[in-house]
Amino acid sequence: MESSMCLSSAILSLCLSCMWLGVLPYISSAPTDTIKPGEELQFSEKLLVSAKGTFTLGFFSLESGSYLGIWFTIDAQKEKVWVANRDKPVSGTDANLTLDADGRLMIMHSGGDPIVLNYNQAARNSTATLLDSGNFVLEEFNSDGSVKEKLWESFDDPTDTLLPGMKLGINLKTRQNWSLASWINEQVPAPGTFTLEWNGTQLVMKRRGGTYWSSGTLKNRSFEFIPWLSFDTCNNIYCFNSVANENEIYFSYSVPDGVVSEWALNSRGGLSDTNRPLFVTDDVCDGFEEYPGCAVQNPPTCRTRKDGFMKQSVHISESPSSIKEDSSLGPSDCQAICWNNCSCTACNTIYTNGTGCRFWGTKITQAYAGDANQEALYVLSSSRVTGKSLSVF
């Protein structure tokens, strides 16, 4: 009894000391990797962390809205490898992830109907777990606690990133398609200009549905048009797996334990992995560029090899010649449209989140210091001959 009173007194003394110093003691609770029926994952109060701490799932906000996503826990930038509601942003921070009593995994928010992640795949006795592979899995359990069925998984709904163990391809039974789609831009995770698919023999990058680049055939465990991936065993960074049977056709890859890897497709058609040489550089197949794997381009006769886009601060003397208010268009789309229109001299986006397009058809002049009518535009220029890096279409 006396020892209990001493312990209580010590705790009280510590708390009073902390309050006197203006510091409140922080008592942490171990993070969980699982959400159970009736539980909620609040916007800013709680995160799911995989068992070994590899991945984190939680909410985040961008200029375009708020989202539920997954990222590498050690990534200081929190680059998202998956976004649950990429084309259904919610407003503000009044949102949570809920697994209800019927097994529906959904984002609840004040702005409208719940965003259900597992349509037609719900079961009462189920839990959702974030795995160390980065896969977020909803499983149904038997009464004895054993797994009965996998109901839903985030790996079946990729965004712009391929993780080890994920598939690119198609399930021939269910017609489930596994492909990547770039963000529109850094602030808008909705599906953008580029997709990456597997056609059974090679990786194919498409731009708004048209073939843009391909990896060349996967042969002897290397791709024809990704030269630095030139090995024929699994003893290096990657081990490739290509499957084709009556049920599915897909490509996947694996890496040794402890290796961090994510193949990310960006909004300019670049394909890269964490801290490793680029597979495909941004804008590599645009305009007159000739690069292994690029689809044959037919640039307009009004463009030359010297032409390209440079972002410049320019003097604006008149309104845009045309506008496309489509919020699914990003900077890459605007430049492509301008490049193929011989009367276009400059372009930019409309909205603050970097979507929509504006085009100018007049001569653009460089802004001078103190110019009140200046704006940063992507201007068609022949400065490419000087060796400056430009985006070209």
Secondary structure, DSSP 4 states (H G I P E B T S, - for coil): -HHHHHHHHHHHHHHHHHHHTT---------BSEE-TT-EEETTT--EE-TTS-EEEEEEEETTEEEEEEEETT-TT--EEEETTTTS-B-TT-EEEEE-TT--EEEEETTSS-EESSTT---SSEEEEE-TTS-EEEEEE-TTS-EEEEEEEGGGS--SEE-TT--EEEETTT--EE-EEEEEETTEEEEEEEEEEE-SSSEEEEETTEEEEE---EETTEETT-TT---SSSSSS-EEEEEESSSEEEEEEE--TT----EEE-TTS-EE-TTS--SB-TTTTSTT---TTBPPP---TT--TT-EEEEEEEE--S--SEEE--TT--HHHHHHHHHT-TT--EEE-SSTTS-SEEEE-S--EE--TT-TTEEEEEEEESGGGGT---B--
